[in-house]
Amino acid sequence: MADEVKAIMLPSGRAATIRKGKGRDLMRAHRAVAGNQEPMAVSFALVAELAQVEGRPIVYEDVLAMDLEDVLVLEAEVMGAAEGEPNFTVRPEDRTEESNYLERPRSSD
């Protein structure tokens, strides 16, 4: 299955895409800012992992240099807080797979 991608327009007028994240993206974001004590560092690194601007990948330093309005929009999209809507919604057909993970395994004891 191909990665899900959401296209958005940034306040600066630039086009961006955000792809649905995976656990490995969060791991990469943590590695990208290893040792950085800034609380927002991982969030910004995760934006860099998942976003492209004007069709090009971006890096953590690009996010730091962006206009604040663009950063806030990208962060809201990545974190799923944009306009009160989740970043990527779970479709009904995805719920059956998800429900398999909600049940805790029973002990043989």
MOPAC internal coordinates of N, CA, C and O (Angstrom, degrees):
PM7 1SCF
backbone

  N    0.0000 0     0.00 0     0.00 0    0    0    0
  C    1.4503 1     0.00 0     0.00 0    1    0    0
  C    1.5248 1   108.95 1     0.00 0    2    1    0
  O    1.2310 1   119.50 1   -48.72 1    3    2    1
  N    1.3082 1   118.56 1   131.28 1    3    2    1
  C    1.4527 1   122.83 1   179.96 1    5    3    2
  C    1.5286 1   109.94 1   -72.16 1    6    5    3
  O    1.2310 1   121.57 1   -26.52 1    7    6    5
  N    1.3326 1   114.59 1   153.48 1    7    6    5
  C    1.4600 1   119.36 1   177.95 1    9    7    6
  C    1.5246 1   110.15 1   -62.41 1   10    9    7
  O    1.2310 1   121.01 1   -38.65 1   11   10    9
  N    1.3322 1   115.67 1   141.35 1   11   10    9
  C    1.4535 1   120.57 1   175.04 1   13   11   10
  C    1.5200 1   108.08 1   -78.71 1   14   13   11
  O    1.2310 1   120.66 1   -42.57 1   15   14   13
  N    1.3264 1   116.34 1   137.43 1   15   14   13
  C    1.4601 1   121.59 1  -177.82 1   17   15   14
  C    1.5231 1   108.84 1  -131.02 1   18   17   15
  O    1.2310 1   121.14 1   -42.01 1   19   18   17
  N    1.3291 1   115.43 1   137.99 1   19   18   17
  C    1.4578 1   121.62 1   177.68 1   21   19   18
  C    1.5197 1   108.51 1  -117.26 1   22   21   19
  O    1.2310 1   120.23 1   -51.82 1   23   22   21
  N    1.3233 1   117.17 1   128.18 1   23   22   21
  C    1.4617 1   122.00 1   178.39 1   25   23   22
  C    1.5229 1   109.50 1   -94.28 1   26   25   23
  O    1.2310 1   121.02 1   -42.88 1   27   26   25
  N    1.3299 1   115.65 1   137.12 1   27   26   25
  C    1.4628 1   120.88 1   177.38 1   29   27   26
  C    1.5249 1   109.62 1  -138.53 1   30   29   27
  O    1.2310 1   121.06 1   -19.72 1   31   30   29
  N    1.3225 1   115.58 1   160.28 1   31   30   29
  C    1.4537 1   121.26 1   173.59 1   33   31   30
  C    1.5256 1   107.29 1  -107.27 1   34   33   31
  O    1.2310 1   120.66 1   -52.85 1   35   34   33
  N    1.3147 1   116.35 1   127.15 1   35   34   33
  C    1.4568 1   121.10 1  -179.65 1   37   35   34
  C    1.5251 1   110.28 1   -81.92 1   38   37   35
  O    1.2310 1   119.76 1   -23.21 1   39   38   37
  N    1.3324 1   118.07 1   156.79 1   39   38   37
  C    1.4636 1   120.69 1   178.43 1   41   39   38
  C    1.5287 1   113.48 1   -55.57 1   42   41   39
  O    1.2310 1   120.11 1   152.46 1   43   42   41
  N    1.3241 1   117.40 1   -27.54 1   43   42   41
  C    1.4655 1   121.21 1   179.22 1   45   43   42
  C    1.5270 1   112.05 1   -74.08 1   46   45   43
  O    1.2310 1   120.50 1   170.90 1   47   46   45
  N    1.3443 1   116.65 1    -9.10 1   47   46   45
  C    1.4498 1   121.16 1  -178.02 1   49   47   46
  C    1.5102 1   113.67 1    94.72 1   50   49   47
  O    1.2310 1   120.46 1   176.56 1   51   50   49
  N    1.3195 1   116.73 1    -3.44 1   51   50   49
  C    1.4604 1   120.12 1   178.61 1   53   51   50
  C    1.5239 1   110.04 1   -83.31 1   54   53   51
  O    1.2310 1   121.01 1   -33.41 1   55   54   53
  N    1.3379 1   115.68 1   146.59 1   55   54   53
  C    1.4601 1   121.42 1   178.39 1   57   55   54
  C    1.5224 1   108.94 1   -86.97 1   58   57   55
  O    1.2310 1   121.10 1   -39.37 1   59   58   57
  N    1.3245 1   115.50 1   140.63 1   59   58   57
  C    1.4567 1   120.74 1   178.31 1   61   59   58
  C    1.5152 1   109.54 1  -136.10 1   62   61   59
  O    1.2310 1   121.24 1   -23.00 1   63   62   61
  N    1.3118 1   115.23 1   157.00 1   63   62   61
  C    1.4590 1   121.22 1   172.09 1   65   63   62
  C    1.5221 1   107.46 1  -128.39 1   66   65   63
  O    1.2310 1   121.65 1   -33.85 1   67   66   65
  N    1.3131 1   114.45 1   146.15 1   67   66   65
  C    1.4591 1   122.07 1   177.23 1   69   67   66
  C    1.5202 1   105.92 1  -124.77 1   70   69   67
  O    1.2310 1   120.44 1   -52.12 1   71   70   69
  N    1.3130 1   116.76 1   127.88 1   71   70   69
  C    1.4634 1   118.32 1   175.80 1   73   71   70
  C    1.5193 1   109.20 1  -100.00 1   74   73   71
  O    1.2310 1   121.51 1   -24.59 1   75   74   73
  N    1.3116 1   114.72 1   155.41 1   75   74   73
  C    1.4561 1   120.82 1   179.16 1   77   75   74
  C    1.5206 1   108.60 1   -65.75 1   78   77   75
  O    1.2310 1   120.73 1   -48.32 1   79   78   77
  N    1.3151 1   116.21 1   131.68 1   79   78   77
  C    1.4517 1   121.01 1  -175.51 1   81   79   78
  C    1.5125 1   114.36 1   -83.55 1   82   81   79
  O    1.2310 1   121.88 1   -18.62 1   83   82   81
  N    1.2954 1   114.01 1   161.38 1   83   82   81
  C    1.4658 1   124.00 1   176.58 1   85   83   82
  C    1.5306 1   107.53 1  -126.88 1   86   85   83
  O    1.2310 1   121.06 1   -12.09 1   87   86   85
  N    1.3097 1   115.57 1   167.91 1   87   86   85
  C    1.4565 1   119.93 1   177.57 1   89   87   86
  C    1.5148 1   112.19 1   -57.79 1   90   89   87
  O    1.2310 1   120.33 1   142.63 1   91   90   89
  N    1.3227 1   116.98 1   -37.37 1   91   90   89
  C    1.4707 1   120.19 1  -179.86 1   93   91   90
  C    1.5250 1   111.50 1   -62.47 1   94   93   91
  O    1.2310 1   119.97 1   150.28 1   95   94   93
  N    1.3327 1   117.66 1   -29.72 1   95   94   93
  C    1.4621 1   120.34 1   177.82 1   97   95   94
  C    1.5260 1   110.74 1   -66.91 1   98   97   95
  O    1.2310 1   120.94 1   140.20 1   99   98   97
  N    1.3200 1   115.81 1   -39.80 1   99   98   97
  C    1.4606 1   119.84 1   177.48 1  101   99   98
  C    1.5254 1   110.21 1   -65.97 1  102  101   99
  O    1.2310 1   120.15 1   139.75 1  103  102  101
  N    1.3166 1   117.33 1   -40.25 1  103  102  101
  C    1.4688 1   120.56 1   176.86 1  105  103  102
  C    1.5291 1   110.73 1   -61.22 1  106  105  103
  O    1.2310 1   120.24 1   135.73 1  107  106  105
  N    1.3260 1   117.14 1   -44.27 1  107  106  105
  C    1.4738 1   120.92 1   178.58 1  109  107  106
  C    1.5270 1   110.67 1   -62.42 1  110  109  107
  O    1.2310 1   120.65 1   140.12 1  111  110  109
  N    1.3247 1   116.36 1   -39.88 1  111  110  109
  C    1.4627 1   120.07 1   179.25 1  113  111  110
  C    1.5259 1   110.51 1   -62.89 1  114  113  111
  O    1.2310 1   120.28 1   137.07 1  115  114  113
  N    1.3231 1   117.08 1   -42.93 1  115  114  113
  C    1.4641 1   120.38 1   177.54 1  117  115  114
  C    1.5171 1   110.77 1   -62.42 1  118  117  115
  O    1.2310 1   120.16 1   137.37 1  119  118  117
  N    1.3278 1   117.31 1   -42.63 1  119  118  117
  C    1.4662 1   120.43 1   178.50 1  121  119  118
  C    1.5205 1   111.99 1   -64.03 1  122  121  119
  O    1.2310 1   120.49 1   142.63 1  123  122  121
  N    1.3367 1   116.68 1   -37.37 1  123  122  121
  C    1.4628 1   120.82 1  -177.41 1  125  123  122
  C    1.5213 1   112.31 1   -63.59 1  126  125  123
  O    1.2310 1   120.48 1   153.43 1  127  126  125
  N    1.3201 1   116.68 1   -26.57 1  127  126  125
  C    1.4689 1   120.02 1  -177.45 1  129  127  126
  C    1.5271 1   111.77 1  -117.88 1  130  129  127
  O    1.2310 1   120.47 1  -157.06 1  131  130  129
  N    1.3243 1   116.72 1    22.94 1  131  130  129
  C    1.4669 1   120.92 1  -177.98 1  133  131  130
  C    1.5227 1   110.91 1   -50.81 1  134  133  131
  O    1.2310 1   121.17 1   -50.76 1  135  134  133
  N    1.3101 1   115.37 1   129.24 1  135  134  133
  C    1.4547 1   121.04 1   179.18 1  137  135  134
  C    1.5203 1   114.49 1    86.08 1  138  137  135
  O    1.2310 1   119.81 1   168.11 1  139  138  137
  N    1.3150 1   117.96 1   -11.89 1  139  138  137
  C    1.4578 1   121.24 1   178.87 1  141  139  138
  C    1.5252 1   108.56 1   -79.22 1  142  141  139
  O    1.2310 1   120.08 1   -59.75 1  143  142  141
  N    1.3153 1   117.46 1   120.25 1  143  142  141
  C    1.4566 1   122.18 1  -176.69 1  145  143  142
  C    1.5293 1   113.45 1   -85.76 1  146  145  143
  O    1.2310 1   119.94 1   176.43 1  147  146  145
  N    1.3198 1   117.72 1    -3.57 1  147  146  145
  C    1.4700 1   121.53 1   179.94 1  149  147  146
  C    1.5295 1   109.41 1   -65.81 1  150  149  147
  O    1.2310 1   119.88 1   -55.42 1  151  150  149
  N    1.3404 1   117.84 1   124.58 1  151  150  149
  C    1.4752 1   120.24 1  -177.78 1  153  151  150
  C    1.5340 1   114.71 1   -59.16 1  154  153  151
  O    1.2310 1   119.88 1   149.47 1  155  154  153
  N    1.3179 1   117.83 1   -30.53 1  155  154  153
  C    1.4676 1   120.53 1  -177.48 1  157  155  154
  C    1.5228 1   113.01 1   -86.27 1  158  157  155
  O    1.2310 1   119.58 1   174.95 1  159  158  157
  N    1.3123 1   118.41 1    -5.05 1  159  158  157
  C    1.4610 1   121.32 1  -174.01 1  161  159  158
  C    1.5247 1   112.40 1   -58.87 1  162  161  159
  O    1.2310 1   120.01 1   133.13 1  163  162  161
  N    1.3189 1   117.58 1   -46.87 1  163  162  161
  C    1.4717 1   120.03 1  -178.35 1  165  163  162
  C    1.5219 1   110.21 1   -65.00 1  166  165  163
  O    1.2310 1   120.39 1   139.97 1  167  166  165
  N    1.3186 1   116.86 1   -40.03 1  167  166  165
  C    1.4616 1   120.50 1   178.92 1  169  167  166
  C    1.5318 1   110.74 1   -60.35 1  170  169  167
  O    1.2310 1   120.45 1   133.84 1  171  170  169
  N    1.3255 1   116.74 1   -46.16 1  171  170  169
  C    1.4578 1   120.72 1   179.79 1  173  171  170
  C    1.5243 1   110.67 1   -66.09 1  174  173  171
  O    1.2310 1   120.16 1   140.91 1  175  174  173
  N    1.3306 1   117.31 1   -39.09 1  175  174  173
  C    1.4604 1   120.50 1   178.71 1  177  175  174
  C    1.5299 1   110.54 1   -66.26 1  178  177  175
  O    1.2310 1   120.17 1   144.53 1  179  178  177
  N    1.3244 1   117.28 1   -35.47 1  179  178  177
  C    1.4620 1   120.15 1   177.52 1  181  179  178
  C    1.5269 1   110.65 1   -67.71 1  182  181  179
  O    1.2310 1   120.13 1   141.50 1  183  182  181
  N    1.3181 1   117.36 1   -38.50 1  183  182  181
  C    1.4682 1   120.79 1   173.81 1  185  183  182
  C    1.5260 1   108.90 1   -56.95 1  186  185  183
  O    1.2310 1   120.44 1   133.65 1  187  186  185
  N    1.3279 1   116.77 1   -46.35 1  187  186  185
  C    1.4628 1   120.48 1  -179.48 1  189  187  186
  C    1.5226 1   111.72 1   -62.80 1  190  189  187
  O    1.2310 1   119.85 1   144.35 1  191  190  189
  N    1.3207 1   117.90 1   -35.65 1  191  190  189
  C    1.4640 1   121.42 1   179.11 1  193  191  190
  C    1.5248 1   112.06 1   -66.67 1  194  193  191
  O    1.2310 1   120.50 1   142.37 1  195  194  193
  N    1.3311 1   116.65 1   -37.63 1  195  194  193
  C    1.4641 1   120.91 1  -170.09 1  197  195  194
  C    1.5203 1   115.36 1  -100.31 1  198  197  195
  O    1.2310 1   120.12 1   164.28 1  199  198  197
  N    1.3181 1   117.38 1   -15.72 1  199  198  197
  C    1.4628 1   120.49 1  -173.71 1  201  199  198
  C    1.5255 1   112.45 1  -105.65 1  202  201  199
  O    1.2310 1   121.86 1   -28.64 1  203  202  201
  N    1.3024 1   114.04 1   151.36 1  203  202  201
  C    1.4554 1   122.91 1   166.45 1  205  203  202
  C    1.5200 1   106.67 1  -128.30 1  206  205  203
  O    1.2310 1   120.72 1   -36.87 1  207  206  205
  N    1.3153 1   116.23 1   143.13 1  207  206  205
  C    1.4611 1   121.18 1   178.85 1  209  207  206
  C    1.5206 1   108.03 1  -122.30 1  210  209  207
  O    1.2310 1   121.52 1   -52.33 1  211  210  209
  N    1.3270 1   114.69 1   127.67 1  211  210  209
  C    1.4670 1   121.16 1  -176.85 1  213  211  210
  C    1.5263 1   110.85 1    55.13 1  214  213  211
  O    1.2310 1   120.94 1  -142.90 1  215  214  213
  N    1.3415 1   115.81 1    37.10 1  215  214  213
  C    1.4555 1   121.25 1   176.17 1  217  215  214
  C    1.5151 1   115.43 1    78.19 1  218  217  215
  O    1.2310 1   120.12 1  -174.59 1  219  218  217
  N    1.3308 1   117.38 1     5.41 1  219  218  217
  C    1.4665 1   120.86 1  -178.29 1  221  219  218
  C    1.5198 1   111.16 1  -117.14 1  222  221  219
  O    1.2310 1   120.29 1   -39.02 1  223  222  221
  N    1.3307 1   117.05 1   140.98 1  223  222  221
  C    1.4677 1   119.24 1   173.83 1  225  223  222
  C    1.5235 1   110.09 1   -62.40 1  226  225  223
  O    1.2310 1   120.82 1   -26.86 1  227  226  225
  N    1.3198 1   116.03 1   153.14 1  227  226  225
  C    1.4547 1   120.79 1   177.15 1  229  227  226
  C    1.5313 1   108.67 1  -122.11 1  230  229  227
  O    1.2310 1   120.83 1   -17.46 1  231  230  229
  N    1.3217 1   116.02 1   162.54 1  231  230  229
  C    1.4565 1   122.05 1   176.87 1  233  231  230
  C    1.5230 1   108.76 1  -119.65 1  234  233  231
  O    1.2310 1   121.29 1   -10.32 1  235  234  233
  N    1.3158 1   115.14 1   169.68 1  235  234  233
  C    1.4622 1   122.69 1  -178.25 1  237  235  234
  C    1.5289 1   112.07 1   -49.63 1  238  237  235
  O    1.2310 1   120.31 1   134.48 1  239  238  237
  N    1.3155 1   117.02 1   -45.52 1  239  238  237
  C    1.4700 1   120.87 1  -178.86 1  241  239  238
  C    1.5244 1   111.94 1   -64.07 1  242  241  239
  O    1.2310 1   120.15 1   149.49 1  243  242  241
  N    1.3267 1   117.32 1   -30.51 1  243  242  241
  C    1.4665 1   120.98 1   175.86 1  245  243  242
  C    1.5296 1   110.03 1   -64.47 1  246  245  243
  O    1.2310 1   120.74 1   137.98 1  247  246  245
  N    1.3234 1   116.19 1   -42.02 1  247  246  245
  C    1.4659 1   120.48 1   179.83 1  249  247  246
  C    1.5263 1   109.17 1   -63.35 1  250  249  247
  O    1.2310 1   120.32 1   137.85 1  251  250  249
  N    1.3310 1   117.00 1   -42.15 1  251  250  249
  C    1.4688 1   120.58 1   178.86 1  253  251  250
  C    1.5278 1   112.13 1   -60.60 1  254  253  251
  O    1.2310 1   120.13 1   147.80 1  255  254  253
  N    1.3196 1   117.36 1   -32.20 1  255  254  253
  C    1.4611 1   121.72 1  -176.68 1  257  255  254
  C    1.5287 1   113.63 1   -89.21 1  258  257  255
  O    1.2310 1   119.45 1   171.74 1  259  258  257
  N    1.3303 1   118.66 1    -8.26 1  259  258  257
  C    1.4683 1   121.78 1  -178.15 1  261  259  258
  C    1.5188 1   112.28 1   -72.19 1  262  261  259
  O    1.2310 1   121.50 1   -23.07 1  263  262  261
  N    1.3263 1   114.74 1   156.93 1  263  262  261
  C    1.4634 1   120.25 1   171.05 1  265  263  262
  C    1.5211 1   108.84 1   -59.02 1  266  265  263
  O    1.2310 1   120.82 1   -37.48 1  267  266  265
  N    1.3178 1   116.03 1   142.52 1  267  266  265
  C    1.4619 1   121.18 1  -176.49 1  269  267  266
  C    1.5247 1   112.20 1   -56.37 1  270  269  267
  O    1.2310 1   120.24 1   139.36 1  271  270  269
  N    1.3310 1   117.15 1   -40.64 1  271  270  269
  C    1.4671 1   119.69 1  -178.52 1  273  271  270
  C    1.5263 1   111.32 1   -60.45 1  274  273  271
  O    1.2310 1   120.36 1   139.31 1  275  274  273
  N    1.3270 1   116.92 1   -40.69 1  275  274  273
  C    1.4672 1   120.67 1   178.43 1  277  275  274
  C    1.5258 1   110.71 1   -66.50 1  278  277  275
  O    1.2310 1   120.55 1   137.03 1  279  278  277
  N    1.3226 1   116.55 1   -42.97 1  279  278  277
  C    1.4682 1   120.56 1   179.76 1  281  279  278
  C    1.5219 1   110.32 1   -60.84 1  282  281  279
  O    1.2310 1   120.23 1   135.22 1  283  282  281
  N    1.3163 1   117.17 1   -44.78 1  283  282  281
  C    1.4637 1   120.40 1  -178.53 1  285  283  282
  C    1.5211 1   112.04 1   -63.88 1  286  285  283
  O    1.2310 1   120.19 1   140.75 1  287  286  285
  N    1.3265 1   117.25 1   -39.25 1  287  286  285
  C    1.4672 1   120.70 1   178.25 1  289  287  286
  C    1.5265 1   110.00 1   -66.43 1  290  289  287
  O    1.2310 1   120.07 1   134.15 1  291  290  289
  N    1.3183 1   117.48 1   -45.85 1  291  290  289
  C    1.4602 1   120.68 1   179.02 1  293  291  290
  C    1.5234 1   111.31 1   -62.32 1  294  293  291
  O    1.2310 1   120.74 1   136.40 1  295  294  293
  N    1.3051 1   116.20 1   -43.60 1  295  294  293
  C    1.4599 1   119.70 1   179.77 1  297  295  294
  C    1.5252 1   111.29 1   -63.02 1  298  297  295
  O    1.2310 1   120.43 1   137.31 1  299  298  297
  N    1.3179 1   116.78 1   -42.69 1  299  298  297
  C    1.4664 1   120.33 1   178.57 1  301  299  298
  C    1.5180 1   111.02 1   -62.30 1  302  301  299
  O    1.2310 1   120.06 1   140.56 1  303  302  301
  N    1.3114 1   117.48 1   -39.44 1  303  302  301
  C    1.4675 1   120.95 1   178.15 1  305  303  302
  C    1.5224 1   111.13 1   -66.03 1  306  305  303
  O    1.2310 1   120.43 1   134.66 1  307  306  305
  N    1.3175 1   116.78 1   -45.34 1  307  306  305
  C    1.4639 1   120.86 1  -178.69 1  309  307  306
  C    1.5264 1   110.81 1   -65.17 1  310  309  307
  O    1.2310 1   120.60 1   138.71 1  311  310  309
  N    1.3248 1   116.46 1   -41.29 1  311  310  309
  C    1.4619 1   120.34 1  -177.25 1  313  311  310
  C    1.5259 1   112.66 1   -83.85 1  314  313  311
  O    1.2310 1   120.10 1   175.17 1  315  314  313
  N    1.3325 1   117.42 1    -4.83 1  315  314  313
  C    1.4556 1   120.87 1   176.35 1  317  315  314
  C    1.5099 1   114.29 1    79.68 1  318  317  315
  O    1.2310 1   119.98 1  -156.10 1  319  318  317
  N    1.3215 1   117.64 1    23.90 1  319  318  317
  C    1.4590 1   120.52 1  -177.23 1  321  319  318
  C    1.5269 1   113.20 1  -108.87 1  322  321  319
  O    1.2310 1   119.77 1  -174.17 1  323  322  321
  N    1.3077 1   118.04 1     5.83 1  323  322  321
  C    1.4598 1   120.74 1  -176.70 1  325  323  322
  C    1.5137 1   111.55 1   -68.38 1  326  325  323
  O    1.2310 1   120.43 1   -56.81 1  327  326  325
  N    1.2980 1   116.79 1   123.19 1  327  326  325
  C    1.4648 1   124.34 1   175.47 1  329  327  326
  C    1.5234 1   112.87 1    51.33 1  330  329  327
  O    1.2310 1   120.51 1  -149.24 1  331  330  329
  N    1.3319 1   116.63 1    30.76 1  331  330  329
  C    1.4539 1   120.45 1   177.33 1  333  331  330
  C    1.5141 1   114.34 1    71.81 1  334  333  331
  O    1.2310 1   120.01 1  -172.73 1  335  334  333
  N    1.3118 1   117.59 1     7.27 1  335  334  333
  C    1.4598 1   122.05 1  -179.43 1  337  335  334
  C    1.5173 1   109.25 1  -106.68 1  338  337  335
  O    1.2310 1   119.85 1   -36.30 1  339  338  337
  N    1.3171 1   117.89 1   143.70 1  339  338  337
  C    1.4595 1   119.48 1   175.42 1  341  339  338
  C    1.5207 1   110.73 1   -66.17 1  342  341  339
  O    1.2310 1   120.54 1   -29.06 1  343  342  341
  N    1.3109 1   116.58 1   150.94 1  343  342  341
  C    1.4562 1   122.49 1  -179.31 1  345  343  342
  C    1.5182 1   110.81 1   -56.46 1  346  345  343
  O    1.2310 1   120.34 1   124.35 1  347  346  345
  N    1.3107 1   116.95 1   -55.65 1  347  346  345
  C    1.4478 1   122.45 1   178.60 1  349  347  346
  C    1.5173 1   106.67 1  -131.78 1  350  349  347
  O    1.2310 1   120.75 1   -59.34 1  351  350  349
  N    1.3059 1   116.17 1   120.66 1  351  350  349
  C    1.4583 1   119.36 1  -177.48 1  353  351  350
  C    1.5205 1   110.37 1   -81.94 1  354  353  351
  O    1.2310 1   120.80 1   -26.51 1  355  354  353
  N    1.3113 1   116.08 1   153.49 1  355  354  353
  C    1.4599 1   121.49 1   177.16 1  357  355  354
  C    1.5170 1   107.43 1   -86.37 1  358  357  355
  O    1.2310 1   120.95 1   -58.68 1  359  358  357
  N    1.3111 1   115.79 1   121.32 1  359  358  357
  C    1.4558 1   120.64 1   177.86 1  361  359  358
  C    1.5196 1   108.92 1   -78.47 1  362  361  359
  O    1.2310 1   119.70 1   -26.47 1  363  362  361
  N    1.3332 1   118.18 1   153.53 1  363  362  361
  C    1.4729 1   120.63 1  -178.97 1  365  363  362
  C    1.5199 1   113.04 1   -52.43 1  366  365  363
  O    1.2310 1   119.57 1   141.50 1  367  366  365
  N    1.3318 1   118.42 1   -38.50 1  367  366  365
  C    1.4579 1   119.50 1  -178.20 1  369  367  366
  C    1.5282 1   111.67 1   -68.95 1  370  369  367
  O    1.2310 1   119.88 1   158.55 1  371  370  369
  N    1.3475 1   117.84 1   -21.45 1  371  370  369
  C    1.4614 1   121.45 1   177.44 1  373  371  370
  C    1.5233 1   112.00 1   -79.90 1  374  373  371
  O    1.2310 1   119.83 1   159.54 1  375  374  373
  N    1.3101 1   117.93 1   -20.46 1  375  374  373
  C    1.4605 1   121.24 1  -174.78 1  377  375  374
  C    1.5263 1   113.16 1   -66.33 1  378  377  375
  O    1.2310 1   119.75 1   149.41 1  379  378  377
  N    1.3271 1   118.09 1   -30.59 1  379  378  377
  C    1.4616 1   118.97 1  -179.34 1  381  379  378
  C    1.5194 1   110.28 1   -65.79 1  382  381  379
  O    1.2310 1   120.13 1   138.07 1  383  382  381
  N    1.3107 1   117.36 1   -41.93 1  383  382  381
  C    1.4582 1   120.59 1   177.64 1  385  383  382
  C    1.5248 1   109.87 1   -65.55 1  386  385  383
  O    1.2310 1   120.63 1   138.20 1  387  386  385
  N    1.3303 1   116.39 1   -41.80 1  387  386  385
  C    1.4640 1   121.29 1  -179.93 1  389  387  386
  C    1.5235 1   111.02 1   -62.25 1  390  389  387
  O    1.2310 1   119.79 1   140.95 1  391  390  389
  N    1.3244 1   118.01 1   -39.05 1  391  390  389
  C    1.4573 1   120.95 1  -177.06 1  393  391  390
  C    1.5198 1   111.76 1   -65.11 1  394  393  391
  O    1.2310 1   119.95 1   154.45 1  395  394  393
  N    1.3252 1   117.69 1   -25.55 1  395  394  393
  C    1.4605 1   120.39 1   177.20 1  397  395  394
  C    1.5217 1   111.37 1   -63.12 1  398  397  395
  O    1.2310 1   120.01 1   153.12 1  399  398  397
  N    1.3168 1   117.58 1   -26.88 1  399  398  397
  C    1.4478 1   121.58 1  -177.91 1  401  399  398
  C    1.5226 1   112.48 1   -90.61 1  402  401  399
  O    1.2310 1   119.92 1   166.44 1  403  402  401
  N    1.3096 1   117.77 1   -13.56 1  403  402  401
  C    1.4505 1   120.96 1  -176.84 1  405  403  402
  C    1.5203 1   112.44 1   -79.63 1  406  405  403
  O    1.2310 1   120.37 1   155.79 1  407  406  405
  N    1.3154 1   116.90 1   -24.21 1  407  406  405
  C    1.4622 1   120.21 1  -179.70 1  409  407  406
  C    1.5138 1   109.90 1   -85.66 1  410  409  407
  O    1.2310 1   120.94 1   -49.05 1  411  410  409
  N    1.3052 1   115.81 1   130.95 1  411  410  409
  C    1.4571 1   120.17 1   178.12 1  413  411  410
  C    1.5176 1   109.32 1   -79.47 1  414  413  411
  O    1.2310 1   120.28 1   -38.91 1  415  414  413
  N    1.3179 1   117.06 1   141.09 1  415  414  413
  C    1.4584 1   118.79 1   176.82 1  417  415  414
  C    1.5227 1   110.27 1   -65.03 1  418  417  415
  O    1.2310 1   120.95 1   -37.25 1  419  418  417
  N    1.2930 1   115.79 1   142.75 1  419  418  417
  C    1.4619 1   120.31 1   179.91 1  421  419  418
  C    1.5130 1   109.63 1   -88.45 1  422  421  419
  O    1.2310 1   121.30 1   -39.22 1  423  422  421
  N    1.3154 1   115.12 1   140.78 1  423  422  421
  C    1.4506 1   121.57 1   178.32 1  425  423  422
  C    1.5214 1   109.55 1   -74.03 1  426  425  423
  O    1.2310 1   120.54 1   -30.81 1  427  426  425
  N    1.3103 1   116.56 1   149.19 1  427  426  425
  C    1.4630 1   120.31 1   177.97 1  429  427  426
  C    1.5248 1   111.24 1   -80.07 1  430  429  427
  O    1.2310 1   120.24 1   175.15 1  431  430  429
  N    1.3261 1   117.15 1    -4.85 1  431  430  429
  C    1.4786 1   121.47 1   179.79 1  433  431  430
  C    1.4986 1   112.18 1   -73.81 1  434  433  431
  O    1.2310 1   120.10 1   180.00 1  435  434  433

